[in-house]
Amino acid sequence: MDAGDYLAQQIEAMRQMLADTEPASLRTSYLADPSAGNPVLQGSTATALVPRWNERSSGLWVPASFQEPAPIDLTAVYLTPEEIFGFQLPADYTRRQLLRLPLEGVLRFCALALNALAVPGASVSEVDQQFADRLFKEPIRGRVLNLLRDETRRLLVPQAFMLLARMAMEASPDTLPEGTCQGDVLGAFFAVAQTTGVLPDSGPTIIGDRPGTLGREIIANQHFNHNWSVAGFLARYARRWLQLPAEHRGEPGIVDLGEVYRDCTGIQFESLAAVAGYLWMVTASGRFVIELGELTVLDIPSEQVEAVLALISTDLSGMREAVRSQQPDQRTEWAFDPFQQWPVLRLPEGRLLVLDPRHLLNRAFGWLPIWDIKFPPPGHTRPVGHRKLAARAESTLRHLSEVYVSEVLHRIVGDEGTTRRVYDDAELKAAYTAEGQRIADAAIDYPGTWIVIEVTTSQLRREAATAVPGESQIEDIDKLIEELGQIDATIAALRRDEAALTGTSAPAERRYLPLLVLPEGFPVNPVTLTVIRERARARGLLQAPDTDPVEIVDIEELEMIEGIQEESGPGMLDILRGKQSGGLRIAAVRDHIFHVMRLHPRRPARQSELLDAALKPLADALPRPPHGGTVTDHNRPRG
């Protein structure tokens, strides 16, 4: 082929690449300028809208411009007074204003925002915009709304509202002297937000096997701001507190939690649920101040209503005393113990104020009723053998929490038929009987991979959750490292003799994925996950080449995976493996589901009946409307 023929061939090839698929009528109708860096569609000169594509490890092709979020992209940044007003507020501004603000007014201001943020399904960004419209005038309003167009910016700081309420308990008078000019509550709030989180020494910036000062604050921040799905929270309450104790009655060590609660407090468990449920229902409808007389609509003896309120509420003077009596070295920016113990405040003239509905739910439907059993109200005669009975109640709740996790695992895997894929601790203990053999709580047999699971109901102690300086966070993390020893030993047993458990020989290649489940939640973030993995490595745990990095989930994340399975989505192994190769590999599993997979799972179908069971005490106590329905139909939590 001579040079001329070769040139003609190249020109024809270019013509086909740039024009072969275009209609003939277009080929002489415009000039095109193909140039480097501007890819076009094959057979035309039309610019490709997505110029580059990359193949991900899953086989999915995505635009090259698509970038997975990094952990820092999930961080919300609050607006500062300097951004809002154009200047910083004086350091003592909050206290000076609180001295000229009546206490009840400050509490109502804080409750207004905290209740709006706690409404099930509420959009934080929409609540921010609504408050910006309400609180500011132009030109500040426009400036704030423009700043809030950035999805990572926030106006309302829940922690700052709680700190303002705590400070008001110490500084604000009940009433203002006549002629006193009222203080600036809005400025007082933003002055608190301005100083919150300012650390004199943030400690090391490289995280190893200790969280450091900044890491300690990040852990407390995530613990405080964690929000459970209300529907899921109530569904778990119904299963663990109401149903499972009855189903396991007669088993060694199991007690009826409702009966024990009544014997130790004098309060029917149904009365606690009805009163707290009614107060929460009112806050979900937009009111946070409730007339005490409203509770007379409940078909509950008045002495029971008053006994419940004596447990979960206190008056303003009682709250002042509780706040002032906190030990100074325990009063961090995250410590709000009195408000969590008494989430309902008794105002003058027979009114009740719910400062933060999250605390109300935790007080009545979470772990805190165990606190009532262990420390009965003054004046109530303790049952014989109270200490042992309280210990058995706590042990029962811990055991039934593990049972509930097992139920969720079986639903995720769907092995109710003849194929066994989830092996619980009973099967593991029967298979591996060597003296001193440590066993995990469950193992799931996936093709080529075992997920080995340990469940622990351990929770961060108060000092760890509120960032009290010291060793509390490391001590709590080391308790989790001990649990990893159970997983490590079980992996070794499976690696040595899988057939002892399954009855069949192991495939040629096996991998192991360690999974730690904490039903009560744990702040998983780049700090905690790095510290846990580093401390496990230092002890030689989970370091074999066939073992993946440990993952940590709470019960709600397992329920999310259950919901994904019900919609025929990816399996648990695919989700965990995808996380380990994704941009949020050192964040929480929920972050990977929401921000990388971009899924928003529905709650599992089984939770509908559980939610009905949780709300039944309230439904039974409410009067029936004339049409025969129940007043809870329109207040049913959906988020």
C-alpha positions in Angstrom: 0.0 0.0 0.0 1.5 3.3 -1.1 1.4 6.5 1.0 -1.7 7.9 -0.9 -3.8 4.7 -0.3 -2.8 4.7 3.4 -3.8 8.3 3.8 -7.1 7.7 2.1 -7.7 4.7 4.4 -7.0 6.8 7.5 -9.4 9.6 6.3 -12.2 7.1 5.7 -11.6 5.6 9.2 -11.9 9.1 10.7 -15.0 9.8 8.6 -16.7 6.7 10.0 -15.7 7.5 13.5 -17.0 11.1 13.3 -20.0 10.9 10.9 -21.0 7.3 10.0 -24.0 7.2 12.3 -25.3 10.7 11.6 -28.2 11.3 9.1 -26.9 12.3 5.7 -28.8 15.6 5.8 -26.6 16.7 8.7 -23.2 15.9 7.3 -22.9 19.2 5.3 -25.0 21.3 7.7 -22.4 22.4 10.3 -18.8 22.7 11.0 -17.3 20.4 13.8 -14.1 21.0 15.7 -13.0 17.7 17.3 -10.2 18.5 19.7 -8.4 16.9 22.5 -10.2 16.7 25.8 -13.7 16.9 24.2 -14.8 13.3 23.6 -17.6 12.7 21.1 -20.1 9.9 20.6 -18.9 7.1 18.2 -19.9 7.8 14.7 -20.7 11.5 15.2 -19.3 14.8 16.4 -21.9 15.2 19.1 -20.2 15.9 22.4 -20.5 13.1 24.9 -22.5 14.3 27.9 -20.6 11.8 30.1 -17.1 11.9 28.6 -15.4 9.3 30.8 -16.6 6.1 32.5 -14.9 4.0 35.1 -15.6 0.4 36.0 -16.1 -0.2 39.7 -15.1 -3.4 41.6 -18.8 -4.5 41.5 -18.8 -4.4 37.7 -20.9 -1.3 37.5 -19.8 1.4 35.1 -20.1 5.0 36.5 -19.2 8.4 35.2 -15.5 9.2 35.8 -16.7 12.5 37.4 -18.6 10.5 40.1 -16.7 10.5 43.4 -17.8 8.5 46.4 -18.1 10.7 49.5 -15.3 10.6 52.1 -16.1 10.6 55.9 -15.4 14.3 56.1 -18.2 14.9 53.5 -20.7 13.6 56.1 -19.8 16.3 58.6 -22.3 19.1 59.2 -20.8 22.5 59.9 -22.9 25.0 62.0 -23.2 28.6 61.1 -21.2 30.9 63.4 -22.3 34.3 64.7 -19.6 35.9 62.6 -21.2 34.5 59.5 -24.7 35.4 60.6 -24.2 38.8 62.1 -20.8 39.8 60.8 -19.1 39.8 64.2 -18.3 37.5 67.1 -20.2 37.7 70.3 -18.4 38.5 73.7 -17.4 35.4 75.7 -19.7 36.3 78.6 -22.7 37.3 76.4 -24.7 34.2 77.2 -24.5 34.5 81.0 -25.3 38.2 80.9 -28.4 37.6 78.8 -29.6 34.7 80.9 -29.6 36.9 84.0 -32.3 39.0 82.3 -34.3 36.1 80.9 -37.0 34.2 82.8 -36.2 30.5 83.1 -39.5 29.3 81.6 -39.0 31.5 78.5 -35.5 30.0 77.8 -36.8 26.5 78.2 -39.7 27.1 75.8 -37.2 28.6 73.3 -35.0 25.5 73.5 -38.0 23.1 73.4 -39.4 24.8 70.3 -36.3 23.9 68.3 -35.5 20.5 69.9 -39.1 19.3 69.3 -39.2 20.5 65.7 -36.0 18.6 65.0 -37.3 15.4 66.7 -40.6 15.1 64.7 -40.4 11.7 62.9 -39.5 12.2 59.3 -38.6 15.9 59.7 -36.0 17.3 57.4 -33.2 19.1 59.3 -32.5 21.4 56.4 -36.2 22.4 56.1 -36.5 23.0 59.9 -33.4 25.2 59.6 -35.0 27.2 56.8 -38.2 27.6 58.7 -36.4 28.9 61.8 -34.3 31.2 59.7 -37.5 32.7 58.3 -39.0 33.0 61.8 -35.9 34.3 63.7 -34.3 36.8 61.4 -35.2 39.9 59.5 -33.6 41.2 56.3 -30.8 41.4 55.4 -29.7 38.8 57.9 -32.4 36.4 56.8 -31.3 36.4 53.2 -27.6 35.9 54.3 -28.5 32.9 56.5 -30.8 31.3 53.8 -28.0 31.6 51.2 -25.5 30.0 53.6 -28.0 27.1 54.2 -28.1 26.4 50.5 -24.9 24.4 51.2 -26.3 21.1 52.3 -23.5 20.6 54.8 -24.3 23.8 56.8 -26.7 23.8 59.8 -28.3 26.6 61.8 -29.8 24.8 64.8 -27.4 23.0 67.1 -29.1 20.5 69.4 -26.2 20.4 71.8 -26.2 24.2 72.1 -29.9 24.2 73.0 -29.3 21.7 75.7 -26.3 23.7 77.0 -28.4 26.8 77.0 -31.1 25.1 79.0 -28.5 23.8 81.5 -27.0 27.2 81.9 -30.4 28.8 82.4 -31.1 26.4 85.3 -28.1 28.1 87.1 -28.4 31.7 85.9 -32.0 32.6 84.9 -34.5 33.9 87.5 -38.0 32.5 87.7 -39.4 36.0 87.0 -37.8 39.3 86.1 -38.0 42.2 88.5 -40.4 44.9 87.3 -38.7 47.3 84.9 -35.9 45.0 83.9 -35.1 45.0 80.2 -35.4 41.4 78.9 -32.3 39.8 77.6 -31.5 38.5 74.1 -32.3 34.7 74.0 -31.4 34.3 70.4 -28.0 35.9 70.9 -27.5 33.9 74.0 -28.0 30.7 72.0 -25.6 31.7 69.2 -23.0 32.7 71.8 -23.2 29.2 73.2 -22.8 27.7 69.8 -19.8 30.0 69.1 -17.8 28.6 72.0 -19.0 24.9 71.9 -16.3 22.5 70.8 -13.5 25.0 71.2 -10.6 22.9 72.7 -7.5 24.4 74.2 -5.5 21.3 73.0 -7.0 19.1 70.3 -4.3 16.5 70.8 -2.7 14.4 68.1 -4.0 14.7 64.6 -3.0 11.2 63.6 -5.2 8.5 65.1 -3.5 5.2 66.2 -4.6 3.0 69.1 -6.0 5.9 71.2 -8.7 8.4 70.3 -6.9 11.5 71.8 -8.7 14.7 72.9 -10.3 15.5 69.5 -11.3 11.8 69.0 -12.9 11.8 72.5 -15.0 14.8 71.4 -15.9 13.2 68.1 -17.1 10.0 70.0 -19.3 12.1 72.4 -20.6 14.2 69.5 -21.8 11.2 67.5 -23.2 9.5 70.6 -25.3 12.6 71.5 -26.5 13.3 67.9 -27.4 9.7 67.0 -31.1 9.4 66.2 -32.9 6.1 66.2 -35.9 5.5 63.9 -38.9 6.0 66.2 -40.9 3.2 64.6 -38.0 0.8 64.9 -37.2 1.9 68.4 -40.8 1.2 69.6 -40.9 -2.1 67.7 -37.7 -3.3 69.4 -39.2 -2.2 72.8 -42.3 -4.3 72.1 -40.3 -7.4 71.2 -37.7 -7.2 73.9 -39.7 -5.9 76.8 -43.2 -7.3 76.2 -43.2 -10.4 73.9 -39.9 -12.2 74.4 -40.1 -12.4 78.2 -43.5 -14.2 77.8 -42.2 -16.5 75.1 -39.1 -17.5 77.2 -40.9 -17.7 80.5 -39.7 -20.7 82.6 -36.2 -20.7 81.1 -33.3 -20.5 83.6 -32.6 -16.9 84.6 -35.5 -15.3 82.7 -38.0 -13.1 84.5 -41.1 -11.3 83.4 -39.8 -7.7 83.0 -43.2 -6.1 83.4 -43.9 -8.0 86.7 -40.5 -7.1 88.0 -41.0 -3.4 87.1 -44.3 -3.4 88.9 -42.9 -5.1 92.0 -39.9 -2.7 92.2 -41.7 0.6 91.4 -45.4 0.1 92.2 -46.2 1.1 88.6 -47.8 -1.0 86.0 -45.6 -1.2 82.9 -48.6 -0.4 80.8 -49.1 2.8 82.7 -45.6 4.0 82.0 -46.0 3.2 78.3 -49.4 4.9 78.1 -48.4 8.2 79.9 -45.1 8.5 78.1 -46.6 7.5 74.8 -49.3 10.1 75.2 -46.8 12.9 76.0 -44.7 11.8 73.0 -47.7 11.7 70.7 -48.6 15.3 71.6 -45.0 16.4 70.8 -45.2 14.6 67.5 -48.3 16.7 66.6 -46.4 19.9 67.3 -47.0 20.8 70.9 -44.4 20.6 73.7 -46.4 22.1 76.5 -49.2 19.9 77.8 -51.8 20.8 80.4 -51.6 18.3 83.3 -55.4 17.9 83.1 -55.1 16.4 79.6 -53.8 13.2 81.1 -57.2 12.6 82.7 -58.5 11.4 79.3 -56.4 8.3 79.9 -58.3 5.3 81.3 -55.6 4.8 84.0 -56.0 5.3 87.8 -54.9 8.8 88.7 -52.5 7.4 91.3 -50.7 5.5 88.5 -50.5 8.6 86.3 -49.0 10.6 89.2 -46.6 7.8 90.0 -45.3 7.7 86.4 -44.9 11.5 86.4 -43.0 11.3 89.7 -40.5 9.0 87.9 -40.1 10.9 84.6 -40.6 14.5 85.6 -39.5 17.2 88.1 -40.3 20.8 88.8 -38.0 23.7 87.9 -36.6 23.9 91.4 -35.8 20.2 91.4 -34.1 20.5 88.1 -32.1 23.5 89.3 -30.9 21.5 92.3 -30.0 18.5 90.1 -28.0 20.6 87.6 -26.2 22.5 90.4 -25.3 19.2 92.2 -23.4 17.8 89.2 -19.7 17.2 89.9 -17.6 19.9 88.1 -15.2 17.4 86.7 -18.1 15.4 85.2 -19.8 18.5 83.6 -18.6 18.4 80.1 -20.3 20.0 77.1 -22.1 16.6 76.5 -23.4 15.9 80.1 -27.1 16.3 80.4 -28.0 13.6 83.0 -30.8 15.4 84.9 -32.6 16.1 81.6 -32.3 12.5 80.6 -33.6 11.2 84.0 -36.5 13.7 84.0 -37.3 14.5 80.4 -40.6 16.1 81.5 -40.5 19.4 83.3 -43.3 20.6 85.6 -44.1 24.2 84.9 -46.2 26.4 87.2 -50.0 26.3 86.9 -50.2 22.6 86.1 -48.4 22.4 82.8 -45.8 19.9 81.6 -43.0 20.7 79.2 -41.1 18.1 77.1 -37.7 19.6 76.4 -36.5 16.9 74.0 -38.7 14.0 72.9 -35.7 11.8 72.3 -35.0 11.8 76.0 -38.6 10.9 76.7 -38.6 7.9 74.4 -35.3 6.7 75.9 -36.6 7.1 79.4 -39.7 5.0 78.9 -39.0 2.7 76.0 -35.2 2.2 75.9 -32.8 0.8 78.5 -33.6 3.3 81.3 -36.6 1.4 82.9 -33.9 -1.0 84.1 -32.6 2.0 86.1 -36.0 2.2 87.8 -35.9 -1.5 88.7 -32.4 -1.2 90.2 -33.1 2.1 92.0 -36.8 2.1 93.0 -38.6 5.4 93.8 -38.3 6.7 97.3 -41.2 5.6 99.5 -41.9 2.3 97.7 -41.1 -0.8 99.6 -38.5 -2.9 97.8 -39.4 -6.6 97.2 -37.6 -9.3 99.1 -34.3 -10.1 97.4 -34.5 -6.9 95.4 -30.8 -6.8 94.4 -30.8 -10.3 93.0 -34.1 -9.6 91.3 -32.8 -6.4 89.6 -29.7 -8.3 88.5 -31.9 -11.0 86.9 -34.0 -8.4 85.2 -30.9 -6.8 83.6 -29.5 -10.1 82.6 -32.9 -11.0 81.1 -33.0 -7.9 79.0 -29.4 -8.5 77.8 -30.1 -12.1 76.9 -33.3 -11.2 75.0 -31.5 -8.4 73.1 -29.2 -11.1 71.8 -32.2 -13.3 71.0 -33.7 -10.5 69.0 -30.4 -10.0 67.0 -30.5 -13.7 66.2 -34.1 -13.3 64.9 -33.0 -10.5 62.6 -30.0 -12.5 61.3 -32.3 -15.4 60.4 -34.7 -13.1 58.6 -31.8 -11.5 56.7 -30.5 -14.8 55.5 -33.9 -16.4 55.0 -33.0 -19.9 56.2 -36.3 -20.9 57.8 -36.4 -23.8 55.4 -34.2 -26.9 55.2 -31.0 -25.1 54.3 -29.1 -24.1 57.4 -27.0 -20.9 56.8 -27.1 -19.2 60.3 -25.5 -21.2 63.0 -26.3 -19.9 66.5 -24.1 -20.3 69.6 -25.8 -23.6 70.5 -24.7 -25.2 67.2 -21.3 -23.8 67.5 -20.8 -25.0 71.0 -22.0 -28.5 70.0 -19.6 -28.6 67.1 -16.5 -27.3 69.0 -16.2 -28.9 72.4 -12.5 -28.7 73.1 -11.7 -27.5 76.6 -11.3 -23.7 76.8 -12.7 -23.2 73.3 -14.2 -19.7 73.0 -17.3 -19.4 70.8 -18.9 -16.5 69.0 -22.7 -15.9 69.1 -23.4 -16.8 65.5 -21.8 -17.6 62.1 -23.4 -17.2 58.7 -22.3 -19.5 55.8 -22.1 -17.6 52.6 -20.5 -19.1 49.4 -16.8 -18.8 50.0 -17.1 -16.7 53.2 -18.1 -17.0 56.8 -19.5 -14.0 58.6 -18.6 -14.7 62.2 -20.7 -12.6 64.7 -20.4 -11.6 68.3 -23.3 -9.7 70.0 -22.6 -7.6 73.0 -25.1 -5.4 74.9 -22.2 -3.3 76.3 -22.8 0.4 76.1 -20.5 3.4 76.5 -20.4 4.3 80.1 -21.5 7.8 81.1 -17.9 9.1 81.3 -17.0 7.7 77.8 -20.3 9.0 76.2 -19.8 12.5 77.6 -16.1 12.9 76.9 -14.9 13.1 80.5 -11.1 13.3 80.3 -9.4 10.0 81.4 -9.3 6.4 80.3 -13.0 5.6 80.2 -13.3 5.5 76.4 -10.2 3.2 76.0 -11.5 1.0 78.8 -14.9 0.6 77.0 -13.2 0.0 73.7 -11.0 -2.7 75.3 -14.2 -4.5 76.4 -15.1 -4.7 72.8 -11.6 -6.1 72.0 -12.3 -8.9 74.4 -15.4 -9.7 72.4 -13.2 -9.9 69.3 -11.3 -12.7 71.0 -14.5 -14.8 70.8 -14.7 -14.2 67.0 -11.0 -14.9 66.5 -11.3 -18.2 68.3 -14.4 -19.3 66.4 -12.7 -18.4 63.0 -9.7 -20.6 64.1 -12.1 -23.5 64.8 -13.9 -23.1 61.5 -10.6 -22.9 59.7 -9.4 -26.1 61.4 -12.6 -28.2 61.0 -15.5 -26.6 59.3 -17.2 -30.1 58.7 -17.7 -30.4 62.5 -20.3 -27.7 62.2 -21.7 -28.1 58.7 -21.3 -31.8 58.1 -19.6 -31.1 54.7 -16.0 -30.4 53.8 -14.9 -26.8 53.3 -14.4 -25.4 49.9 -10.8 -24.9 48.7 -10.8 -21.2 49.5 -12.5 -19.6 52.4 -12.5 -16.1 53.8 -13.8 -14.8 57.1 -15.5 -11.5 57.9 -15.7 -10.6 61.6 -18.8 -8.7 62.6 -19.4 -7.1 66.0 -23.1 -6.3 66.8 -23.9 -3.8 69.5 -27.7 -3.6 69.8 -27.7 -0.5 71.9 -25.5 1.4 69.4 -21.9 2.5 69.3 -20.4 5.6 67.6 -18.6 4.0 64.6 -16.4 6.6 62.8 -12.9 6.8 61.5 -11.6 7.4 65.0 -13.3 4.5 66.8 -12.9 2.0 63.9 -9.2 2.8 63.6 -8.6 2.5 67.3 -10.4 -0.8 67.6 -8.6 -2.3 64.6 -5.2 -1.1 65.8 -5.8 -2.4 69.3 -6.9 -5.8 67.9 -3.8 -5.9 65.7 -1.6 -5.2 68.8 -3.2 -8.3 70.4 -2.8 -10.4 67.3 -6.5 -10.8 66.8 -8.1 -11.2 63.3 -4.8 -10.8 61.5 -4.7 -13.8 59.3 -4.5 -13.2 55.5 -7.9 -14.9 55.0 -9.6 -12.5 57.5 -11.2 -9.2 56.5 -11.2 -6.1 58.8 -13.7 -6.2 61.6 -17.0 -4.4 61.0 -19.3 -3.0 63.7 -23.1 -2.6 63.4 -26.0 -1.7 65.6 -29.4 -3.3 65.6 -30.9 -0.6 63.4 -28.3 -1.2 60.7 -29.1 -4.9 60.8 -32.8 -4.0 60.3 -31.9 -1.8 57.4 -30.2 -4.8 55.8 -33.3 -6.8 56.6 -35.4 -4.2 54.8 -33.0 -4.2 51.8 -33.4 -8.0 51.6 -37.2 -7.8 51.6 -36.9 -5.5 48.5 -34.6 -8.1 46.8 -31.6 -5.9 47.3 -27.9 -6.8 47.8 -27.1 -9.4 50.5 -25.4 -8.6 53.8 -22.1 -10.0 52.6 -22.2 -7.8 49.4 -23.1 -4.7 51.5 -20.2 -5.3 54.0 -17.7 -6.1 51.2 -18.8 -3.1 49.2 -18.3 -0.9 52.3 -14.7 -2.2 52.8 -13.8 -1.3 49.2 -15.7 2.0 49.2 -15.0 5.6 50.1 -16.6 5.2 53.5 -14.7 2.1 54.5 -13.9 3.5 57.9 -17.3 5.0 58.6 -20.6 3.4 59.8 -22.4 0.8 57.7 -25.5 3.1 57.6 -23.3 5.8 56.0 -22.3 3.4 53.3 -26.0 2.4 52.7 -27.2 6.0 52.6 -24.4 7.8 50.8 -22.6 5.2 48.7 -25.3 2.7 47.8 -27.8 5.6 47.9 -30.5 3.4 49.4 -33.1 4.4 52.0 -34.5 1.0 53.1 -38.1 0.7 54.3 -38.5 -0.7 57.7 -39.0 -4.5 57.8 -42.6 -5.6 57.3 -42.7 -7.4 60.7 -42.3 -4.1 62.6 -45.8 -3.1 61.8 -47.3 -5.6 64.2 -44.6 -4.8 66.8 -45.4 -1.1 66.6 -49.0 -1.9 67.2 -48.0 -3.9 70.3 -45.9 -1.0 71.6 -48.7 1.5 71.2 -51.4 -0.9 72.5 -51.2 0.4 76.2 -51.8 3.9 74.9 -54.5 2.8 72.5 -56.3 0.9 75.3 -56.1 3.9 77.6 -57.5 6.4 75.1 -61.2 7.0 74.7 -62.6 5.6 71.5 -63.8 8.2 69.0 -67.5 8.0 67.9 -66.6 6.5 64.5 -65.0 3.5 66.1 -61.3 4.1 65.1 -58.5 4.9 67.4 -56.9 8.3 67.9 -53.5 6.9 67.3 -54.2 6.2 63.6 -52.9 9.6 62.5 -50.1 9.8 65.0 -48.5 6.5 64.1 -44.7 7.0 63.8 -43.5 6.5 60.3 -39.8 7.3 60.6 
